């Protein structure tokens, strides 16, 4: 028999361009002349496209040009690989503007895909193999481009998928893929920028601030990386900095990804800036780079040809599937209460925001803890369940929780939509990042547009001013397709997705009295003057009202007596913790403390269990979990887990006071 599971509802829980420059200051004049794709070699009956991408503050030509004026992609490589069309791609890499963050990189990644698609479509070469050569942070842009391309399906961006399908290989040259040897990824990005004299403090600030997001975003590259032949070129020598000392900008531990499939490492006998500049064919480093590219070109045609054949078969299979995207509504992950008072105005605002317009619609519910954001989202989901093919509930309190939510979504999707397995959805607790990516792809399907995702407890968001190491960036968990609907609940007023709806305290005291009546199971509450006083004292905070009601349901206490106990509890709190002075802390602490005191009077073990539970995540706890730790545990824990009946009785007392709820 499956063990009972219990869920805790815890309320507290200017100068000339540096010719080296992947990151040097861009030239000011004639911006259009150095942006976009430039053909540096048409090729003789070309069978492959080689695309070179510089890094931030680089230059479409000068990044690849040696001191003697030799542009090796233009002057040397066409002689060794005559059957390649060779492009250099340039973009506005000015880091002195306002947008130098991850969005800066993401925008350029999409633009690279768009530019390549347009040129290849015009020349009727959409299925021609592609080999990328990327220097420094340009490698991150290439990765981002392939992530974007992989996510493209039917619709306006369908052609973008052709870039990933056609990509045979990538030569990363000094790209910081990860931290290594004790060096954090953010530090590597800053090092990469610091060797250029014109790099300003804004670039350093943004690179360091967003490095964690970049690393998380690029984890999405892992599941598709094995589809490409990869070369990791790394620098051998340190690079002089503007401060007069030299540093290893991107050490081998960062430039080479260990264990990467179909990957090979290449040592370049140069520093970070000079590793992409070759003066002649006799340059030993040029010979190595040229030979590796030649071998890739020779193999690219057959591999990409087979890949396109498979792509056509998969597309045909998708079109023949009688796809159903309906998933039965489940709110098992939501902390639902029986004491919700309908907020008709907020529900109407949400419905209008989520039903009008085209494309992705979103609503952000923000407000104090315990104010009723989660219950409002639950009420909306129940009221409009027939408007959506699937409603998914995700706990986004931290990354671990949201990934676990995605794993549970995958199981539900496969259970209700068997065809999802043919669309890539799978279950593997050891590969949660891949599961997240697979579910997102399913949600991005062109015919799967009527879903609703609720991201609950987004209380530690990645926003300006939040330096908490445990911050969560919701963007990496959102499908990229511009369809579907999203609801976010958060305590932060800085989160802004779609229509922002502030969930405030209950203004009408009758609503507060209704919660007290429902939770306490007492009649005549609305006519009791002391109940009215208590409702006003709790100031319209639903969780505090429900906690007080649960206490009154179990204790032979009048509203007047409870009000006196509540005020005394608050005075004790002020003496013990004068810093606890916010609106929500006062109401929640005082009501919760009164319940704890009363539980302790009836069953000391139950109160200790509740105190222990404060160190658990607010999800599940069960008998076997605690029994495993009884050997070295305190005496009360041994007594509690002596048999399941004792455990169940202790839990039922907590349930009576509205602390946890029972599930199966």
C-alpha positions in Angstrom: 0.0 0.0 0.0 1.3 3.4 -0.9 2.5 5.4 2.1 0.5 8.5 3.0 2.3 11.7 2.1 1.9 14.9 4.0 2.5 18.5 2.7 3.5 21.3 5.0 1.9 24.7 4.5 4.6 26.8 6.1 3.9 30.6 6.1 7.6 31.4 6.9 9.2 29.5 4.7 37.5 56.5 -29.7 40.8 55.4 -30.7 41.6 53.2 -33.6 40.1 49.7 -33.6 42.5 47.2 -32.0 43.2 44.9 -34.8 43.3 41.9 -32.5 39.9 42.5 -31.3 37.3 40.0 -30.5 36.5 42.4 -27.7 38.3 45.6 -28.7 36.4 48.8 -29.4 34.5 48.8 -32.7 35.2 51.4 -35.4 32.6 54.2 -35.4 32.2 55.0 -39.1 30.2 53.1 -41.7 28.4 50.7 -39.3 26.4 49.0 -42.1 29.6 48.2 -44.0 30.9 45.8 -41.3 27.7 44.2 -40.2 26.0 41.1 -41.5 27.4 38.4 -43.8 30.3 39.2 -46.1 31.5 36.7 -48.6 35.3 36.6 -48.5 35.5 33.6 -50.9 32.8 32.4 -53.3 34.4 29.1 -53.8 34.7 26.9 -56.9 31.5 24.7 -57.1 31.2 25.1 -53.3 29.8 22.2 -51.3 30.0 23.7 -47.8 29.6 27.1 -46.1 32.3 28.2 -43.6 31.1 30.9 -41.3 33.5 32.9 -39.1 32.1 34.8 -36.0 34.1 37.2 -33.9 33.4 38.0 -30.3 32.2 41.1 -28.5 33.7 44.4 -29.7 35.3 42.5 -32.5 35.4 43.3 -36.2 34.2 41.3 -39.2 37.6 41.6 -40.9 40.2 42.9 -38.5 39.6 40.1 -35.9 41.0 37.6 -38.5 43.8 39.9 -39.9 47.5 39.6 -39.0 49.9 42.5 -38.5 51.2 42.0 -42.1 47.6 42.5 -43.5 46.9 38.9 -44.2 43.3 37.9 -43.7 43.6 34.2 -43.5 40.0 33.4 -44.3 40.2 35.5 -47.4 43.9 35.2 -48.5 44.9 31.7 -47.4 42.0 29.3 -46.8 40.4 29.5 -50.3 43.6 28.0 -51.7 43.5 25.0 -49.4 39.7 24.5 -49.5 38.6 25.8 -52.9 35.2 24.2 -52.7 34.0 26.2 -49.7 32.0 29.4 -49.7 33.5 31.4 -46.9 31.6 34.1 -44.9 32.7 36.5 -42.2 29.8 37.7 -40.1 29.8 41.0 -38.4 27.4 42.6 -35.9 27.1 45.7 -33.7 29.3 44.6 -30.9 29.5 48.1 -29.3 29.6 47.5 -25.5 29.1 51.2 -24.8 25.4 51.1 -25.5 22.7 50.2 -23.0 22.3 46.5 -23.9 25.4 44.5 -23.0 23.7 41.7 -21.1 22.6 38.2 -22.0 19.9 39.7 -24.1 22.6 41.4 -26.1 24.1 38.0 -26.9 20.7 36.3 -27.5 19.6 39.0 -30.0 22.8 38.6 -32.0 22.4 34.8 -31.9 19.0 35.1 -33.5 20.3 37.6 -36.0 23.1 35.3 -37.1 20.5 32.6 -37.8 18.3 35.0 -39.7 21.1 36.4 -41.8 22.3 32.9 -42.8 18.8 31.7 -43.6 18.2 34.7 -45.8 21.4 34.4 -47.8 21.1 30.6 -48.2 17.5 30.9 -49.3 18.3 33.5 -51.9 21.1 31.3 -53.3 19.1 28.1 -53.0 21.6 26.5 -50.7 19.4 25.9 -47.6 20.6 22.3 -47.2 24.3 23.0 -47.8 26.5 21.9 -44.8 27.8 24.6 -42.5 31.0 24.8 -40.5 31.4 27.5 -37.9 34.7 29.1 -36.8 34.1 31.2 -33.7 36.6 33.2 -31.7 36.3 34.0 -28.0 32.8 35.0 -26.9 31.7 34.6 -30.5 31.4 30.9 -29.6 28.7 31.7 -27.1 26.8 33.4 -29.9 27.2 30.4 -32.1 25.9 28.1 -29.3 22.9 30.4 -28.8 22.2 30.4 -32.5 22.1 26.6 -32.6 19.9 26.5 -29.4 17.5 28.9 -31.1 17.6 27.0 -34.4 16.9 23.7 -32.6 13.8 25.2 -30.9 12.3 26.5 -34.2 9.4 24.4 -35.5 6.4 25.2 -37.6 5.4 28.8 -38.2 7.2 32.0 -39.0 10.6 30.7 -37.8 10.4 27.2 -39.3 13.2 28.0 -41.7 15.5 28.9 -38.8 15.7 25.2 -37.9 17.6 24.5 -41.2 20.7 26.1 -39.7 21.0 23.5 -36.9 20.1 20.7 -39.3 22.8 21.8 -41.7 25.6 22.4 -39.2 28.2 19.7 -39.4 31.0 21.1 -37.3 32.3 24.0 -35.1 35.8 25.1 -34.4 35.8 27.0 -31.1 38.9 29.2 -30.7 39.5 30.4 -27.2 35.8 30.2 -26.2 35.1 30.2 -22.5 32.7 27.2 -22.2 32.9 26.8 -18.4 34.8 27.5 -15.2 37.8 25.3 -14.5 40.7 24.8 -12.0 38.9 26.9 -9.4 38.2 29.8 -11.9 34.6 30.8 -12.0 32.8 31.2 -15.3 32.1 34.9 -14.6 35.7 35.6 -13.9 36.7 34.1 -17.2 34.3 36.4 -19.0 35.7 39.4 -17.3 39.3 38.2 -18.1 38.3 37.9 -21.7 37.2 41.5 -21.7 40.0 42.9 -19.6 42.8 42.5 -22.2 41.3 45.2 -24.3 42.2 48.8 -23.4 38.8 50.3 -24.5 36.6 47.9 -22.6 34.6 50.0 -20.2 33.3 49.1 -16.7 29.7 48.6 -18.0 30.8 45.6 -20.0 32.7 44.0 -17.1 29.7 44.6 -14.8 27.2 43.0 -17.2 29.5 40.0 -18.1 30.0 39.2 -14.4 26.4 39.8 -13.4 24.9 37.6 -16.1 27.6 34.9 -16.3 25.4 32.5 -14.2 22.4 33.0 -16.5 24.7 32.5 -19.6 26.0 29.3 -18.2 22.5 28.0 -17.4 21.3 29.0 -20.8 24.1 27.2 -22.5 23.4 24.0 -20.7 20.6 23.7 -23.3 23.4 23.2 -25.8 24.5 20.0 -24.1 21.7 17.7 -25.5 22.4 18.8 -29.1 26.2 19.2 -28.9 26.8 15.6 -29.9 25.3 16.2 -33.3 28.3 18.3 -34.4 31.9 17.6 -35.1 33.7 19.9 -32.6 37.2 21.2 -32.3 38.4 23.1 -29.2 41.3 25.3 -29.9 43.0 26.8 -26.9 45.8 29.4 -26.3 49.2 28.3 -25.1 50.5 31.7 -23.9 49.3 34.4 -21.5 48.0 37.7 -23.0 49.3 41.1 -21.9 46.6 43.2 -20.2 46.2 47.0 -20.1 47.4 46.9 -16.5 50.9 45.7 -17.6 50.7 42.1 -16.4 49.8 39.0 -18.4 47.0 36.5 -17.8 45.8 33.2 -19.3 42.5 34.6 -20.6 40.8 31.3 -21.3 42.8 28.4 -19.9 42.5 25.0 -21.4 40.2 23.8 -18.6 37.6 26.3 -19.8 38.3 26.2 -23.6 38.0 22.4 -23.8 34.9 20.6 -22.6 35.9 17.3 -21.2 34.1 14.2 -22.5 32.4 16.1 -25.3 31.3 13.7 -28.1 33.0 13.9 -31.5 35.4 16.6 -30.1 39.1 17.2 -30.4 41.4 19.7 -28.8 44.0 21.8 -30.6 46.8 23.8 -29.0 47.5 27.2 -30.7 51.0 28.6 -30.0 49.8 32.1 -29.4 48.0 34.3 -26.9 44.2 34.9 -26.8 44.3 37.8 -29.3 46.8 36.4 -31.7 45.4 32.8 -31.9 43.1 33.8 -34.9 45.8 35.7 -36.9 48.1 33.9 -39.3 50.6 35.7 -41.5 51.3 32.9 -44.0 50.6 29.3 -45.0 53.9 28.3 -43.4 52.5 29.3 -39.9 52.3 26.0 -38.0 49.1 27.0 -36.3 47.5 27.9 -39.6 48.4 24.5 -41.0 46.7 22.7 -38.1 43.6 24.8 -38.4 43.4 24.4 -42.2 44.0 20.7 -42.0 41.2 20.2 -39.4 38.8 22.3 -41.5 39.7 20.3 -44.7 38.9 17.0 -43.0 35.6 18.4 -41.8 34.7 19.6 -45.3 35.4 16.2 -46.8 33.0 14.4 -44.4 30.3 17.1 -44.1 28.3 16.4 -47.3 27.4 12.8 -46.6 26.6 13.3 -43.0 24.4 16.4 -43.6 22.7 14.7 -46.5 21.6 11.8 -44.3 20.5 14.2 -41.6 18.2 16.1 -44.0 16.7 12.8 -45.2 15.9 11.9 -41.6 14.5 15.4 -41.0 12.1 14.9 -43.9 11.0 11.6 -42.5 10.4 13.0 -39.0 8.4 15.9 -40.4 6.3 13.5 -42.4 5.7 11.4 -39.3 4.7 14.4 -37.3 2.2 15.5 -39.9 0.7 12.0 -40.0 0.3 11.7 -36.2 -3.2 12.2 -34.9 -1.8 14.4 -32.2 -3.6 15.1 -29.0 -2.2 17.6 -26.6 -4.9 17.3 -23.9 -3.7 16.5 -20.4 -6.0 16.0 -17.4 -5.9 18.9 -14.9 -3.9 18.1 -11.8 -3.3 20.5 -8.9 -1.4 18.0 -6.8 1.6 20.4 -6.6 -0.5 23.3 -5.5 -1.2 24.1 -1.9 -4.9 24.4 -2.1 -7.2 25.6 0.7 -10.9 25.2 1.3 -11.2 28.7 2.6 -10.7 30.7 -0.6 -12.9 33.8 -1.0 -13.5 34.5 -4.6 -11.7 37.7 -5.9 -14.0 38.4 -8.8 -12.3 41.6 -9.9 -8.9 40.0 -10.0 -10.2 36.9 -11.8 -11.9 39.1 -14.4 -8.7 41.0 -15.0 -6.7 37.8 -15.4 -9.2 36.3 -17.8 -9.2 39.5 -20.0 -5.4 39.6 -20.1 -5.1 35.9 -20.9 -7.8 35.7 -23.5 -7.3 38.8 -25.6 -4.7 39.3 -28.3 -2.5 36.9 -30.2 0.6 35.0 -29.3 1.9 34.3 -25.8 -0.2 35.9 -23.0 1.0 36.2 -19.4 -0.1 37.5 -16.0 2.1 38.2 -13.0 0.3 38.0 -9.6 2.4 39.8 -7.0 1.8 40.6 -3.4 2.7 39.8 0.2 3.3 36.2 1.4 0.0 34.7 2.6 -2.1 37.2 0.6 -3.7 34.6 -1.6 -1.8 34.6 -4.9 -1.6 30.8 -5.1 -5.3 30.4 -4.3 -6.2 33.0 -6.9 -4.2 31.1 -9.6 -5.9 27.9 -8.5 -9.3 29.5 -8.7 -8.6 30.7 -12.2 -7.3 27.3 -13.4 -10.4 25.6 -12.1 -12.8 28.2 -13.6 -11.2 28.1 -17.0 -10.0 24.6 -17.3 -12.1 24.0 -20.4 -10.3 26.8 -22.2 -7.0 25.0 -22.2 -5.8 21.7 -23.5 -3.5 21.3 -20.5 -2.8 23.2 -17.3 0.6 22.6 -15.7 1.5 23.7 -12.2 5.2 24.2 -11.4 6.9 25.1 -8.2 9.7 27.6 -9.0 10.9 28.4 -5.5 14.3 27.2 -6.7 15.9 25.4 -9.6 15.7 22.0 -8.0 12.0 22.4 -7.5 11.1 23.6 -10.9 13.2 20.8 -12.6 11.4 18.3 -10.5 8.1 19.8 -11.5 9.2 19.5 -15.2 10.0 15.8 -14.6 6.5 15.3 -13.2 5.0 17.1 -16.2 6.8 14.7 -18.5 5.2 11.7 -16.8 1.8 13.2 -17.0 2.3 14.2 -20.7 3.4 10.7 -21.6 0.5 9.2 -19.7 -2.2 11.3 -21.4 -0.5 11.9 -24.8 1.3 8.7 -25.9 2.3 10.3 -29.1 4.5 12.7 -27.1 7.2 10.1 -27.0 7.5 10.4 -30.8 7.9 14.1 -30.4 10.9 13.7 -28.0 9.3 13.7 -24.5 11.0 11.2 -22.2 11.6 10.5 -18.4 15.0 10.3 -16.8 15.6 11.5 -13.3 19.4 11.6 -14.0 19.0 13.9 -17.0 16.7 16.6 -15.7 18.1 19.3 -18.0 17.4 17.2 -21.0 13.9 16.4 -19.7 13.2 20.2 -19.3 14.4 20.8 -22.9 12.2 17.9 -24.2 9.0 19.1 -22.5 9.7 22.7 -23.7 10.0 21.4 -27.3 6.7 19.6 -26.9 5.1 22.8 -25.6 6.6 24.6 -28.6 4.9 22.4 -31.2 3.0 24.5 -33.7 -0.3 22.6 -33.0 0.2 22.7 -29.2 -0.9 26.3 -28.5 -3.7 26.1 -25.9 -1.7 25.2 -22.7 -1.4 27.2 -19.5 1.6 27.1 -17.3 1.5 28.4 -13.7 4.8 29.1 -12.1 4.2 29.3 -8.4 6.4 30.8 -5.6 8.7 32.8 -7.9 10.0 34.6 -4.8 13.7 34.7 -5.5 13.8 36.0 -9.1 16.8 37.1 -11.2 16.2 40.8 -11.1 18.4 43.8 -10.6 19.6 44.2 -7.0 19.1 40.5 -6.0 22.5 39.2 -5.2 21.3 35.9 -3.6 23.3 33.0 -5.0 20.1 31.0 -5.2 18.2 33.3 -7.6 16.2 31.6 -10.3 15.9 32.9 -13.9 12.4 32.0 -15.1 13.4 32.6 -18.7 15.3 29.3 -19.0 12.2 27.4 -18.1 9.8 29.1 -20.5 9.1 27.6 -23.9 10.4 29.8 -26.7 7.4 29.5 -29.0 5.2 32.6 -29.0 2.0 30.8 -28.0 0.4 29.5 -24.8 -0.4 31.3 -21.6 1.6 31.8 -18.4 0.7 32.8 -14.8 3.4 33.7 -12.4 3.0 34.2 -8.6 5.6 36.1 -6.7 6.2 38.3 -3.7 8.6 40.5 -5.8 7.2 43.7 -7.3 10.1 43.7 -9.7 8.9 40.7 -11.7 7.1 41.9 -14.8 5.7 39.3 -17.3 2.7 40.4 -19.2 -0.1 42.0 -17.2 0.9 42.7 -13.6 -2.0 42.1 -11.1 -1.4 43.2 -7.5 -3.1 40.8 -5.0 -3.9 43.0 -2.0 -5.4 42.4 1.3 -9.2 41.7 1.5 -10.8 45.1 1.7 -14.3 43.9 2.6 -14.4 42.7 6.2 -17.2 40.3 5.2 -14.7 38.3 3.1 -12.4 38.1 6.1 -15.3 36.9 8.3 -16.2 34.3 5.6 -12.7 32.8 5.9 -12.9 32.7 9.7 -16.3 31.1 9.5 -15.3 28.5 7.0 -12.1 27.6 8.8 -13.6 27.5 12.3 -16.9 25.9 11.3 -18.7 28.3 13.5 -22.0 30.0 12.7 -23.1 33.5 13.3 -19.5 34.8 12.9 -20.6 37.8 10.8 -22.8 39.0 13.7 -20.1 38.5 16.4 -18.5 41.9 17.3 -15.4 40.2 18.6 -15.1 38.2 15.4 -15.3 41.5 13.5 -12.5 42.9 15.7 -10.3 39.9 15.1 -10.9 40.1 11.3 -9.9 43.7 11.3 -6.8 43.0 13.5 -5.7 40.4 11.0 -6.1 43.1 8.3 -7.4 41.0 5.5 -4.5 38.5 5.3 -6.1 35.2 4.1 -3.4 32.9 5.5 -3.5 34.5 9.0 -7.3 34.3 8.9 -7.3 30.6 7.9 -4.7 29.8 10.6 -6.8 31.6 13.3 -9.9 29.8 12.1 -8.3 26.4 12.3 -7.2 27.1 15.9 -10.7 28.2 16.8 -12.1 25.0 15.2 -10.0 22.9 17.7 -10.1 25.0 20.8 -13.0 26.0 23.1 -12.0 29.6 22.8 -14.1 32.6 22.1 -13.2 35.2 19.5 -12.7 37.6 22.4 -10.3 35.3 24.1 -8.4 34.5 20.9 -8.0 38.2 20.2 -6.4 38.7 23.6 -4.1 35.8 23.1 -3.2 37.1 19.7 -2.2 40.6 21.0 -0.2 39.1 23.8 1.7 36.9 21.4 2.5 39.9 19.3 3.8 41.8 22.3 6.1 38.8 23.1 7.3 38.8 19.6 8.3 42.4 19.8 10.3 41.8 22.9 12.1 38.8 21.5 12.5 39.8 17.8 12.0 43.6 17.4 13.0 43.4 13.8 9.9 41.3 12.9 7.7 44.3 12.3 6.3 43.9 8.8 2.6 43.6 8.2 2.7 39.9 7.0 5.2 38.8 9.7 3.1 40.2 12.5 -0.1 38.5 11.5 1.4 35.2 10.5 3.7 34.8 13.4 1.1 35.6 16.0 -1.5 33.2 14.6 1.0 30.5 13.9 2.6 30.7 17.4 -0.8 30.4 19.1 -1.5 27.2 17.1 2.0 25.8 17.9 1.4 26.5 21.6 -1.9 24.7 21.6 -0.5 21.8 19.7 2.3 21.5 22.2 -0.2 21.3 25.1 -1.9 18.3 23.5 1.0 16.4 22.0 4.6 17.4 22.5 5.7 15.0 19.8 3.5 16.7 17.2 5.0 20.1 18.1 8.5 18.8 17.8 7.6 17.2 14.4 6.3 20.6 13.2 9.5 22.3 14.3 11.6 19.7 12.6 9.5 20.2 9.5 10.5 23.8 9.3 13.9 22.5 7.9 12.2 20.6 5.1 11.0 21.8 1.7 7.3 22.5 1.8 6.5 19.5 -0.3 6.1 15.9 1.1 7.0 14.0 4.2 6.1 10.4 5.0 6.6 7.7 7.6 9.3 5.8 5.9 11.4 8.9 5.4 11.5 9.7 9.1 11.9 6.1 10.1 15.2 5.8 8.1 16.7 8.5 10.4 15.4 7.2 13.7 18.6 5.2 14.6 20.7 8.3 15.5 17.8 10.6 16.1 16.4 12.0 19.4 14.1 10.0 21.6 10.9 11.7 20.5 11.7 10.8 16.8 12.2 7.1 17.8 8.9 7.1 19.6 7.1 8.9 16.7 8.4 6.3 14.2 7.9 3.2 16.4 4.9 2.4 14.2 2.8 4.1 11.5 -0.3 4.5 13.7 1.6 6.8 16.2 3.0 8.8 13.3 -0.5 9.1 11.7 -2.1 10.4 15.0 0.6 13.0 15.4 0.1 14.1 11.8 -3.7 14.3 12.2 -3.3 16.7 15.1 -1.2 19.0 12.9 -3.8 18.7 10.1 -6.5 19.7 12.5 -4.7 23.0 13.0 -4.2 23.6 9.3 -0.5 23.1 9.3 -0.1 20.3 6.7 -2.5 18.4 4.5 -2.8 14.7 3.7 -2.2 13.3 0.3 -1.7 9.9 -1.3 
